[in-house]
Amino acid sequence: MGRMRSLLIPGVDKKLLVRDAVKAMPDPARRRFIAGGASLGALTLLTGCDIIDSSSAEEVLKKVSKFNDAVQAWIFNPDALAPTFPESAITKPFPFNAYYEVDDAPEVDGKSWKLEVRGLVDDKKSWTLEELYKLPQVKQVTRHICVEGWSAIGSWTGTPLRDFLKIIGTDTSAKYVWFQCADKEGYNSPLDMRTALHPQTQMTFKFADEILPRAYGFPMKIRVPTKLGFKNPKYVISMEVTNDYKGGYWEDQGYNSFSGN
Amino acid sequence: MSSLTVSEQDVTPQTGKVIQPGWVRVTHWINAFAMALMIMSGWQIYNASPLFDFRFSSSITLGGWLAGALLWHFAAMWLLVVNGLVYLIVGFATGRFRKKLLPITPSGVISDVKAALTFKLAHDDLTKYNYVQKLLYAGIIVVGIVIVLSGLSIWKPVQLRWLAALFGDYDIARYVHFICMSLIVAFLIVHVALALLVPKSLRAMIIGR
């Protein structure tokens, strides 16, 4: 990481640069990120000793993050609704955000696309977009909060996920609904069952009353206003109801897994 | 706490009067460590989506990138909050806050600020705070409480919706959180500079007397 720091070029967005660099790293290196050399050096200087070995610090931090998952699950009130806003509050243009440029966003063919359903459900049949569009839909105008701190208000329309989970006969005592996506590198993310059953958690087919555009996740996004943005997967191609923690694209890189608002 | 019944006599190492009781020293240094972790990781988090037209140099931030910084921030918060609660509870329960920090009168503050600006403010008796010190120490406790509450609002704007509403909303809470950080850093600069100018105050915070 110290070497990476010296590579940072003035005028270049460091965040994006680091993000690219992290992506380029081989997997084991990618997972050893937390105690960046330069920053850790500053801390060592501060405490005047060298007890904070980066790998053991990383282990402790990961354990605390797991503990924070449990604390957040305990705080989580399934009846607490995310604030809703008038249409006039909608952020225009709503930002596109991903770890790639909009031109690299997946181009999904809505006619051949099918939502695959796996795991602890009674009916594992795949769903076409046409079939999904026939399910009752509701609209929400809610705030999307990114893990980076910025936020934007958008309008999403679709079927409450809990209604769909009921239709397919989900074992709701299972721990997670795990989503896989069409993004390059294979985006995926686990959603805890209680959040999956939250009334505002939605299988989204429309943004601002129009069919979900490619930039926002066509053909289907999972909108979860009680979670940070990276727990709102776009371009969803399958879902699996499971008791196993299968990790996630960002979760594996260190973002807190629960990340509830 | 017997250590709190300080006399008016001059405090010298020979008289052995405790200026800073053990619990104040322990919580002070734990807080200093936790604050450093929170501020440095907080700067890294800020860099992911800056509120203003600048970023913090990576040489003074902690965590390497956003995920690492968030892990540090949400780990150090436990240390900061638990230690802070111990400090507040013991501070109120022992009456130390009342004895040391009150009363704060406007006229007292004005005359002591004048004295400070003309370098006439005495530091002879470390057991008694002047009005500038009282105001700053009481003020920084309030700022500490506000930064924790605004931080909770940013972390849990849905579950703690009422708290976020208290600050206006999620987006405003971010600014409040940042301003409180700035006030703490400003306090820190003055605090450390004065501790170095009056070394016996630093000694008292280390060995108590």
Interface residues (C-beta under 8 A of the other chain):
Chain A: M1 R5 L8 K14 K15 V18 R19 V22 F33 I34 A35 G36 G37 A38 S39 L40 A42 L43 L46 T47 V60 L61 K62 V64 S65 N68 I75 F76 N77 A80 L81 A82 P83 R143 I145 C146 V147 E148 G149 W150 S151 P225 T226 W250 Q253 G254 Y255 N256 G260 N261
Chain B: F33 A36 L37 M40 Q44 I45 Y46 N47 A48 S49 R55 S58 S59 I60 T61 L62 G63 G64 W65 L66 A67 G68 L70 L71 W72 F74 A75 W78 I154 K156 P157 V158 Q159 R161 Y170 D171 R174
